[in-house]
Amino acid sequence: MIDLYTYTTPNGRKPAIMLEELELPYTIHKVNIGKEEQFSPEFVAINPNSKIPAIIDRDANITVFESGAILIYLAEKTGKLLPTEAANRARVMEWLMFQMASVGPMFGQVGHFRNVAPEKIPYAISRYQKEALRILGVLDRTLATNPYIAGEYSIADIATYPWVVTTNTPYMGLSLEEYPNVQHWIETMQARRTVQTGMAILTPKFNSDYGTAA
């Protein structure tokens, strides 16, 4: 059994999608970051950095925080969605790190400066929007010759999708018109029942054969 401590953010949805793909039983523990529950002593004991998501693998008595590390751990635990052959594994890992280092941080800054920052700073908004669009261009070029980001479906797709699917929303305000391959990939991902279920955690639409709310 996996205990998943999470919330309805892109990072928070990644492990839920992964657990659905792997068909592993899991229990969802809501950590409401809007109420700063991530700073509670109970959660800090799980993740000293006070960020969601985190998991506890009760079968192995192992705690893992950071969404990318969780995906790698679960992939290695089950032998799925992360190749063992060196070249293919390296390809998945480099695109996973691309998500962790570029997609998440840059898209997050777009959302922050557009919607959360107490002062609208045109330079900051423009800077991060341009970088987010550049990143979409990188993804579009690789998806022009691959059905999935690293070739075969993998943890790289699971990590990236919850962020990229937010682009064409009022919150992010980024158009995908110039990125047809990204659009097609989004549609392919959205068609997966596992992705639909993982994205719906902590909402009334959540209906899973493997996950339950605590």
C-alpha positions in Angstrom: 0.0 0.0 0.0 1.2 3.5 -0.9 0.2 6.5 1.1 0.1 9.6 -1.2 0.3 13.0 0.4 -0.7 15.5 -2.2 -2.9 18.4 -3.5 -4.5 19.5 -6.8 -1.4 20.9 -8.4 0.6 19.7 -11.5 3.3 18.2 -9.2 0.6 16.7 -6.9 -1.1 14.9 -9.8 2.0 13.2 -11.2 2.3 10.4 -8.7 -1.5 9.7 -8.9 -1.3 9.2 -12.6 1.8 6.9 -12.1 0.0 4.9 -9.4 -3.0 4.4 -11.7 -0.7 3.3 -14.6 1.0 0.8 -12.3 -2.3 -0.4 -10.7 -0.9 0.0 -7.2 -3.3 0.4 -4.3 -2.9 3.8 -2.7 -4.5 6.1 -0.1 -4.7 9.8 -0.8 -4.0 12.2 2.1 -5.0 15.8 1.2 -2.4 18.3 2.2 -4.1 21.7 1.6 -1.3 24.1 0.7 -3.8 26.9 0.6 -4.1 26.5 4.4 -0.3 25.9 4.7 -0.8 22.3 5.9 2.5 21.4 4.3 4.2 23.2 7.2 2.5 21.0 9.9 4.9 19.0 12.0 3.3 15.8 10.8 4.0 16.6 7.1 7.5 18.1 7.8 8.4 14.7 9.3 7.6 13.2 5.9 9.1 15.9 3.8 11.5 18.3 5.5 11.2 20.7 2.5 7.4 21.1 3.1 6.4 20.5 -0.5 3.9 18.1 -1.9 3.8 15.4 -3.1 5.3 12.7 -0.9 4.7 9.0 -0.5 5.2 6.4 2.1 5.5 2.8 0.7 4.1 0.9 3.7 5.2 -2.4 2.2 8.9 -1.4 2.2 8.7 1.3 5.0 10.3 3.8 2.6 9.4 7.5 2.4 10.1 9.5 -0.8 9.5 13.2 -1.5 10.0 15.3 -4.7 7.7 14.3 -7.6 10.5 13.2 -10.0 12.1 11.0 -7.3 8.7 9.5 -6.6 8.2 8.6 -10.3 11.6 7.0 -10.5 11.1 5.1 -7.2 7.7 3.7 -8.4 9.1 2.8 -11.8 12.0 0.9 -10.3 9.8 -0.8 -7.8 7.6 -2.2 -10.5 10.0 -2.4 -13.5 7.6 -0.3 -15.6 7.7 3.0 -17.5 11.5 3.4 -17.1 13.7 1.4 -19.5 16.6 -0.6 -18.1 18.6 -0.5 -21.3 21.2 2.3 -20.9 20.5 4.5 -23.9 16.7 4.4 -23.6 16.9 4.9 -19.8 19.2 7.9 -20.3 16.7 9.4 -22.8 13.8 9.1 -20.4 15.9 10.5 -17.5 17.1 13.5 -19.5 13.5 14.5 -20.4 12.4 13.9 -16.9 15.1 16.3 -15.7 14.0 18.7 -18.4 10.6 18.8 -16.9 11.9 19.2 -13.4 14.4 21.9 -14.3 12.6 23.8 -17.0 8.9 23.0 -17.6 7.8 23.1 -14.0 9.8 26.1 -12.8 9.2 28.3 -15.8 5.5 27.5 -16.2 5.1 28.0 -12.5 6.7 31.5 -12.7 4.3 32.4 -15.6 1.3 31.5 -13.4 2.7 33.3 -10.4 3.5 36.6 -12.0 0.3 36.6 -14.0 -2.1 35.7 -11.1 -0.5 35.7 -7.7 2.2 38.4 -7.5 0.9 41.5 -5.6 2.4 43.7 -8.3 2.0 43.2 -12.1 5.6 43.3 -13.4 5.5 43.4 -17.2 9.2 42.4 -17.5 8.7 39.3 -15.3 5.6 38.2 -17.1 7.2 38.7 -20.5 10.4 36.9 -19.5 8.7 33.8 -18.2 6.1 33.7 -21.0 8.8 33.8 -23.6 10.8 31.0 -21.8 7.6 28.9 -21.5 7.0 29.3 -25.2 10.6 28.4 -26.0 10.1 25.2 -23.9 6.9 24.4 -25.8 9.0 24.7 -29.0 11.5 22.2 -27.7 8.7 19.7 -26.9 7.0 20.3 -30.2 10.2 19.5 -32.1 10.8 16.2 -30.3 7.1 15.2 -30.6 7.3 15.8 -34.3 9.1 12.5 -34.7 8.0 10.7 -31.5 4.6 9.7 -30.3 5.7 10.4 -26.7 8.4 12.6 -25.3 11.2 10.0 -25.0 9.9 7.8 -27.8 7.9 5.2 -25.8 5.4 6.2 -23.1 7.3 6.7 -19.9 7.6 8.7 -16.7 8.8 11.6 -18.8 5.2 12.0 -20.2 3.6 11.5 -16.8 5.8 14.2 -15.3 5.3 16.7 -18.1 1.6 16.4 -19.0 0.1 18.0 -15.8 2.1 21.1 -16.5 1.7 21.4 -20.2 -2.0 20.8 -20.1 -2.4 24.1 -18.1 -0.9 26.3 -20.9 -4.1 27.0 -22.9 -6.0 28.2 -19.8 -6.9 31.7 -18.5 -4.5 31.1 -15.7 -1.5 30.6 -18.0 -2.7 32.5 -21.0 -0.4 30.7 -23.5 -1.6 29.6 -26.9 -0.7 26.2 -28.4 -1.6 27.2 -31.9 2.0 27.1 -33.1 2.7 23.8 -31.4 0.5 21.2 -33.2 2.6 18.2 -32.1 2.2 19.3 -28.4 -1.5 19.6 -29.0 -1.7 16.1 -30.5 0.3 14.7 -27.6 -2.0 16.3 -25.1 -5.0 14.7 -26.8 -3.2 11.3 -26.8 -2.5 11.7 -23.1 -6.0 12.9 -22.3 -7.4 9.7 -23.9 -5.8 7.5 -21.3 -8.1 6.5 -18.5 -5.2 6.4 -16.1 -4.4 10.0 -16.8 -8.0 11.1 -16.5 -8.2 9.4 -13.1 -4.9 10.7 -11.8 -5.8 14.3 -12.8 -9.1 14.1 -11.0 -7.7 13.4 -7.5 -9.4 15.3 -4.7 -12.3 16.3 -6.9 -15.8 14.9 -7.2 -14.9 13.3 -10.6 -12.3 11.0 -9.0 -13.3 7.4 -9.5 -10.5 4.8 -9.2 -10.1 1.1 -8.8 -6.9 1.6 -6.9 -6.9 4.9 -5.0 -9.1 5.9 -2.1 -9.3 9.0 0.0 -8.1 8.8 3.6 
